[in-house]
Amino acid sequence: MGYKTAFAEVMREYERDRDRARADLENKRQEVYKNFPRILTIENQLKSISIKLARSILINGGDIKALDRLRRESEALMAEKKQILADSRFGVDFLDAAYRCPVCRDTGFVGSTRCMCLKQRLIQKYYDCSNLSGVLEQENFSTFDLRCYSVNTTDSEEMTPRARMKGILKVCREFVDRFGNGDNLLFYGKPGLGKTFMCNCLAKEILDKGATVLYSTAPRLFKAVEAFRFNRQEAGDPETIEALTEVDLLIIDDLGAEISTLVTASELFNILNARLLENRSIIISTNLSPADFQNQYSERIVSRFSGHFKMLKFIGDDIRIKKKYGEKRAAGLGR
């Protein structure tokens, strides 16, 4: 399933929920009728009164006395039905339809407005489409820890890694707040400094806004695009290829790790250009430096990086190695 079919799939789920609720209600009705035939009689009388009311309004324009009499009859019958159920083992609400969402009655809409349950279902679908469904439970702003970054400067940097990361964190939170304005971010720096983690933090925030996000590593992305363009057997879902230019946020992780060819360079430019023209946001992470861009990519790609992306440098020591060392040390101290 892709983004374009996500909404249709959710609406089919609603239809299945309504069918289930109707079938469940019919089974309960039959059980009640079997035990209390009087309720079936009451419901038939109520239907008859409804027909009489409609006819009276259409034919006579509504005789006030007749309408009032029919309404009083209807109210008396409904009160009797309610009392029978209240005094039974079923309970007064037994014949209410069991909708998953009583607010919209499993339609997804309250009037012409999307119900909150529809928004939540779509968010979950978008999570499933993002390629990040499981990862974001562990990697998000609530689990982000500035203590992983050193408070000591290095010879080559004036700012400490922690201070630099505080600045990057501020920019990223502003990106979330401003999302929809076509902002773009490019994270660069050595491996293991939290670039992918930060991509995931941002992905979760944007998904939780109800927007669409697609995450892919550069090698996987360009392999899929090439396979699709050349009609190879391993080509993926066309809808996923279309999503590269149509989702609200595209995240390309580990740019520069792909096999560099004329095709990949062309596809990267096409994706960047299409999204920039449509004002759709992109986040890129790479182990390359800005100087490396000049060697690996064409001038027109580099110009788009420099002209349309806020470039954020990650500095410090490899966090993955520090964490691994820390875990081993803790385990040793525990013995």
BELURRA-V378112 format. One record per helix or strand of 2 or more residues. SS is the DSSP state (~ for helix, > for strand). FROM is the first residue (numbers start at 1). TO is the last residue. Records with the same first field share a line. If there is no record, write none. Layout:
SS=FROM-TO  FROM-TO
This chain:
~=3-35  37-60  64-87  116-129  135-137  146-148  161-177  195-208  218-229  238-246  262-277  290-296  299-308  319-334
>=109-110  113-114  185-188  213-217  249-255  281-286  310-313
